[in-house]
């Protein structure tokens, strides 16, 4: 079961490897993105960033297959992009919580900073709304478990995404 699905294009870093993993207490961290799963360098380096934790790097299809074969294993899934998270959620797997962690601006896109760490395009906003709908109408952003959550849909509205 996916205990926590975090959207974070930085993938595994200190906040994830230490604070979030300790807070979630999942049996495995799974980085989920089709392109990353095909990159041998990232597949080798990402587990090193979370020493002491079981780390797997999967495509979306591999994640869904793994989750189906290991239904009792608690998973902390990090989706690189909101589109990855949406695909996971649309599959119907059980997810306890969803969080927008970090979405750094992507060069060449028409983005607006929605929070101090989350850039959003018009296309991203549509995906985030779909994620929220699948998550009971709620989508939060939280950098660290000890910090306050932000209502991400409200932040998008304030930034001009109606």
C-alpha positions, 0 to 999 in steps of 0.5 A: 500500500502506498502510505504517501505519494509525494510530488518532488522533481528533486526526487531523493534529497536530505528532506526526503531521505531523513525527515519524510522517511522517518515520519512516514516510516515506510518499508521502501522508498520508490522513485517513480518516473518512466525516464528516470527508471531507464537511466542507469546512472540515476538508478545507481545514484538515487539509492545512495542518497537514502542510505539505510532505506530500501530504495527502488527506481521504477517506471509507473508500470513497474510500480503498479506491478510491484505494489500489486505483488506486495500489497502488505508492504508500506511504500513511500512513493516519490513522483517526479512530476504531477503527471506521474502522480496522476497516472499512479492515482488513476490506476486505482491503487490505495494511497493514504496521503498525497503531497506536493513537495517541490516543483522547480521551474522548468526552463522554457515553460510559462510558469508561475510560482504558486508557493516559494518552492512550487512552479506551475504551468497552466497544464500542471494546474489542470493535472493538480486539479485532477489529482485533488479530485481523486484525493477527495477534493484535497491537495496540500503542499508541505516541504517538511513534516514539521511544517504547516501544510498549504492548501495547494488548490488555494495557492494556485487560485491566488497565483492566477490559476482559476 
